[in-house]
């Protein structure tokens, strides 16, 4: 644990699932949550900066969880694409972004961190989803406990 690391000090979003190795959160605050409502992060519990810092067993468990989250998003929301990213340039604590993307979102097809390509969806992006985010959260949690 690092005292200066925001992902060590706080949850980093709405906790959807927690295991001894990682937690999965949905981003619920700020522009990212408004523009990309099905934006999840898998945050590794131990403070490590790089994926290669994990043991082979932990790398497999981490990627298995990322895949399970992606599968839930694909099956429930039918996004145009699911973006997977691990950057760590701003917060050097291992975490994966798993983001359901739609051709109607404000940035598509550009990355979520690029400039917007169009205005935001009237009524909010979450209103365009096939089902409420709480149902997606529950499905993500269930997929990670199997």
C-alpha positions in Angstrom: 0.0 0.0 0.0 1.2 3.5 -0.8 0.0 6.4 1.3 0.0 8.7 -1.8 -1.9 6.4 -4.1 -5.6 7.2 -4.6 -6.4 3.6 -5.5 -4.8 2.4 -2.2 -6.6 5.1 -0.1 -10.0 4.8 -1.7 -12.3 2.5 -3.6 -12.0 4.5 -6.9 -15.7 4.1 -7.7 -18.8 2.1 -6.8 -17.6 -1.3 -5.6 -19.3 -4.0 -7.6 -17.2 -6.9 -6.5 -14.3 -7.5 -4.2 -12.0 -10.5 -3.9 -8.7 -10.8 -1.9 -6.8 -10.0 -5.1 -8.8 -7.2 -6.7 -11.9 -5.1 -6.6 -14.1 -4.1 -9.5 -15.7 -0.7 -9.5 -18.1 1.2 -11.8 -17.0 4.8 -12.4 -19.9 6.9 -11.0 -18.5 10.4 -10.8 -17.4 13.0 -13.3 -17.4 13.3 -17.0 -16.4 9.7 -17.6 -19.4 8.4 -15.8 -21.8 10.7 -17.6 -20.4 10.1 -21.1 -19.6 6.4 -20.7 -22.0 4.9 -18.1 -20.8 1.3 -18.4 -17.2 2.2 -17.4 -15.7 -0.4 -15.1 -12.2 -0.7 -13.5 -10.6 -3.8 -12.1 -8.2 -2.5 -9.5 -5.5 -4.9 -8.1 -5.4 -5.0 -4.3 -1.7 -4.9 -3.9 0.1 -1.7 -4.9 2.0 -2.8 -8.0 2.6 -0.6 -11.0 3.0 -3.1 -13.8 1.1 -6.2 -15.0 4.5 -8.0 -15.2 4.9 -7.4 -11.4 2.3 -10.1 -10.8 3.0 -13.8 -10.6 1.9 -15.9 -13.5 -1.0 -17.2 -11.4 -2.1 -13.7 -10.5 -1.8 -12.5 -14.2 -4.1 -15.4 -15.2 -6.6 -14.5 -12.5 -6.5 -10.8 -13.4 -7.1 -11.4 -17.1 -9.8 -14.0 -16.4 -11.6 -11.4 -14.4 -11.2 -8.8 -17.2 -12.6 -11.2 -19.7 -15.6 -12.1 -17.5 -16.4 -8.3 -17.1 -16.1 -7.9 -20.9 -18.4 -10.9 -21.5 -21.1 -9.5 -19.2 -21.0 -6.1 -21.0 -21.2 -7.8 -24.4 -24.0 -10.1 -23.5 -26.2 -7.6 -21.6 -25.5 -4.3 -23.4 -24.5 -5.4 -27.0 -22.0 -2.5 -27.3 -20.4 -1.6 -30.6 -17.0 -2.3 -29.0 -15.5 -3.0 -25.5 -12.3 -1.0 -24.8 -9.7 -2.6 -22.5 -6.9 -0.5 -21.3 -4.2 -0.4 -18.6 -2.2 2.8 -18.6 -1.1 3.9 -15.2 0.6 7.1 -16.3 -1.5 9.2 -13.9 -2.0 6.6 -11.2 0.8 4.0 -11.2 -1.3 1.3 -9.5 -2.3 -1.7 -11.6 -5.8 -1.3 -12.9 -7.7 -2.2 -16.0 -10.4 -0.1 -17.7 -13.2 -2.1 -19.2 -15.5 0.2 -21.1 -18.6 -0.6 -23.1 -18.6 1.7 -26.2 -21.4 2.5 -28.5 -21.5 4.2 -31.9 -23.7 6.9 -30.4 -21.4 7.8 -27.6 -19.8 11.3 -27.6 -16.3 10.1 -28.4 -16.8 7.0 -30.6 -14.8 5.8 -32.4 -12.0 7.8 -30.7 -10.7 6.7 -27.3 -12.6 7.9 -24.2 -9.7 10.2 -23.3 -9.6 12.0 -26.7 -11.7 15.0 -27.8 -15.4 14.5 -28.1 -16.6 13.7 -31.7 -20.2 14.9 -31.1 -22.4 16.3 -28.4 -23.5 14.2 -25.5 -26.5 12.0 -25.8 -29.7 14.0 -24.9 -31.1 12.6 -21.7 -27.8 11.1 -20.7 -25.9 8.1 -22.1 -27.2 5.8 -19.4 -30.7 6.3 -20.7 -29.7 4.6 -24.0 -28.5 1.4 -22.3 -30.5 -1.9 -22.7 -31.0 -2.2 -18.9 -30.3 -0.4 -15.7 -26.7 -0.2 -14.6 -27.6 -1.8 -11.3 -28.5 -5.0 -13.2 -25.2 -4.9 -15.0 -23.4 -4.4 -11.7 -25.1 -7.5 -10.3 -24.3 -9.6 -13.4 -20.6 -8.5 -13.2 -20.5 -9.4 -9.5 -22.1 -12.8 -10.2 -19.7 -13.5 -13.1 -16.7 -12.9 -10.7 -18.0 -15.2 -8.0 -18.4 -18.3 -10.2 
